[in-house]
Amino acid sequence: MFGFLKSPTLSPRLLQLKASALFDTLTPLELQSIDGLIHERRYLADEIIFDEGEEGQALYLVISGRVLISRLHHGGRELVAELEPGDFFGDLALLDNAPRNAQTRAIDNCELAVFFRGDFLGLMETDAVIGYKIALALARHLGGRLREWMVGASRTEVL
């Protein structure tokens, strides 16, 4: 009788978005609102997704496959992280267009959800609640990375 009050059933794609820390606080209706802003990209194993030094334009969410993040260090490549489904990367690109500070490469065949900075900024203007929730999740993620880096830096100084 009151079917209009029920939350919509989430599609497999929306369930994958909801599983990410970036979108986990969004309601089903809010997820549907951003669904049209998310672009799907597929990469083959060993294909470069973006290279160090390129302008950052988007955040990427791993839907399937694995991604390797590395950076140039002393003439070689230093492993930064290996990401799996549900992880996201390139998050600073939502905030500015600074050059990428690492290279990302598909380890396996990958499917990624791409969220462009322009779409995020437009969302902040048109739906402040959704924009706020995503910005807060992004700030928490960046804060966690900063804390990890600070702990690692303080251990290095002690040694």
Secondary structure, 3 states (H helix, E strand, C coil): CCHHHCCCCCCHHHHHHHCCCCCCCCCHHHHHHHHCCEEEEEECCCCEEECCCCECCEEEEEEECCEEEEEEECCEEEEEEEECCCCEECHHHHCCCCECCCEEEECCCEEEEEEEHHHHHHHHHHCHHHHHHHHHHHHHHHHHHHHHHHHHHHHHHHC
